[in-house]
Amino acid sequence: MHHVCLEVDDINSALNDLKENKIRPLDPKPKIGAHGLPVVFLHPKDCGGVLVELEERKI
């Protein structure tokens, strides 16, 4: 397994919540991912050694 992807309603809000809890993104801002939706990866050292991707849910 390469990584785990979690869908979120609002990626910027999710990022703010994670930063408040000392969980760092690998990039400062979301980018457009493979599905054409905003994504951001979280630092594995802050996620128990697991690479986590957040993808904003398509509404």
Sequence and secondary structure as in RCSB ss.txt:
>XXXX:A:sequence
MHHVCLEVDDINSALNDLKENKIRPLDPKPKIGAHGLPVVFLHPKDCGGVLVELEERKI
>XXXX:A:secstr
   EEEEES HHHHHHHHHHTT  BSSSS EE TTSSEEEEE GGGTTT  EEEEE   
